[in-house]
Amino acid sequence: MSKRIILFGPLPPPYGGVAIYMKALVAQLRSANLRVWTYSGAKPDDNSIRFIAHRRLGTIWALLSEGRNARILDASHFHLEYPNPLLVPVWLILKRLLGFEWFKNILDGSLPKRYPEFGLRKRRRFHRAVKAVDHFVVVSEELRRWLREDIRVQQPITVIPCLVPTPGDCNVKLSQVTEELIKPYIALEHRVCSIGVFFPSYGFKDVAAAVEELRERTRRDVGLLLLDGGLVCDQT
């Protein structure tokens, strides 16, 4: 019998890069042997998706009931990118006890920039998690290079760029207030839109600087729209 496959990560709402990636992945990989765990937003109506209250240690019960010998593609942020002091030890202990395979999906391009700012304890948790991963799946060559050359990762690393949602996924009705606010942006021929979390390390400042440079270099009026995805980051 083939192993159970578990996709673990956020699903919209709220909307963000990882949530949209997970939504597209789930839509393409439906099968009897696939389970989906999510921890964002409200509990989904879909019975095939398990909601996990990770801040209440919901991963314990999910792993005990479904995680034994499974293969888990983990796109969460609290086991490695923002290593939580409680959730990381729980995950690693249960990995040893239950024998599941941990495929860590890293989509956070800010990690190499943030890592030097980690304190001693956070860095220790990070390296404990890194050593326990069976296979890394990253979205860029830069992340692969950083893991291999700077962090000295020995495990396999696969580069798979983020999935782009199909046009049908974009049919969302906006409120009248929102439509009025973004009219000047929509009217422009050249536009850049970025969604995420408004804290310094996320990179919105870099996006704004890049668009400003593009305006000067091309002499074109390039619109910039920055969206707060309503995401909550478990920083410690």
RALINPE-V310779 format. One line per field, one symbol per residue. burial: + if it has 24 or more other C-alpha atoms within 12 Angstrom, else -. Layout:
# RALINPE-V310779
burial: ???
This chain:
# RALINPE-V310779
burial: ----++++++++-+++++++++++++-------+++++++--------++++-+----++-++--++++++++++++++++++++-++++++-++--+++++++++++++++--+------++-++++++-++++++++--+++--+-----+---++---+-----------------------------+-++++----+-+------+----------+++++--+-+++---
